[in-house]
């Protein structure tokens, strides 16, 4: 997979809840076409970092620049226009429980495109078909299994054909086969549509299967201690904590 | 193949004969996206229709940006083409488009849902009646289950935490005092003002003390407290239990063998049955005070005189009737809140509906119970 120009630049980012600093001095860039993995132990602030990148939480210090637009220093309208080019798959799907799947996927299209109602219905049916949810338009989220909710969430995230797709723990709560299928779906769709993907996960199978670049957030030092291709990091990273994480917690250093 | 220079922001196409006989070639140019005014699948098929053509192929040398609208169009072309005995050859399309078309084409045709026929009036009427009957049955069942749970609690074998009862007593008792005070004083003031206007016509303004005392103590104290608390706490019960239902908290109680009727409903019903009569006495007292403020100021009555009239007007039976009212209301409101919460479905909207219907049900049952108790008292001559 060839990678191109920088599309997200995070510089000197410090994340804090009140006076409690979660992570400091984060510097990294996501390049176009990558599948970028944010990994780290439980509770280290992976999801918080994602929420900073999609503009839900203002940074305590530093900048998040998406497609050349600073998410917090520019005008509000510019930020919202930028967010429209981002799709987000939340950890539990984030589907609106009082709307059917069809309505969930149609809402962004109704809000931000000039397509006719008929065309929107066609697009919704197509997006659901891509996720293997053909004919599920009339179902409510509560009538779906966890895996189907994730796929429906993905259909909604991709409704507007975003340049950037953010996924928070896409494989959490799924069996290995469903998790793998969802990973494959994310990669297939993003390659076909040229989408850049940012994934927060600590699932090793996903990390090695789909990740092209990864950063490791460390709980002890509260910053990034490794960046690079996950397979390379597993074998050659200078930081023992990163090797241990990527080898699935087995303490021996040279085998896997 | 010649064509005008395409605008890179809009969709355009050119049709030419293909290399093999029976093949027509569609050249896609410019942008094919949500914003580029793409032609419809039907229009494209009409444009490429030629006698003897069996295959539609694509060339995309001049194709600019595209998004998922292009694979959607190709999927539609495939479906429409099949009806016209036209094969769509995907080989000339970008590999991304081919992947997405393959992904969107289900391996097995989806089962078509049966076409919905609108119900006749009789069917609708029947269904509504059945729903209503089911709803009544549910209320009776809930009442029974609550009674059983209360009986088990009285025998000491129910799974009820004393802390929960105390928490609920604080929530529906002490925390409700400010709003109950405000409402009952004002209700007393209103009765006194209206009463004075009427009684003045007969020159017996002094009886305003009797009027306020009897109406507050016998009925209105209990009713006002009931209505205020139905809106304040009854809806909160429904929302709380409904959210617990959504979060599978009630399911996790069940699997632990803790009956939710005992763990969640009994503390609330008990707290209300205890606190409502106390709140009612408090409201009665403040209502009489409100009336007295008006009586003393507007009629220049002596405070002692007013209190003596009040004392003469009210009997022990009046106070007891008021307390019975309030205890019944307490149980009804708590049960309405719990019932609506427990039968809540698993969505955010359902929680809102549960809270609303808890308030409506509480107020309707308060009014109905008041009528019933008043009628019974009339017959018994209390």
Interface residues (C-beta under 8 A of the other chain):
Chain A: X96 X97 X98 X113 X114 X115 X122 X123 X126 X127 X129 X130 X132 X134 X135 X138 X140 X141 X142 X158 X160 X161 X185 X188 X189 X191 X192 X193 X194
Chain B: X33 X34 X35 X67 X68 X69 X71 X72 X75 X76 X95 X96 X97 X99 X100 X103 X104 X105 X106 X110 X111 X112 X113 X345 X346 X347 X348 X349 X350
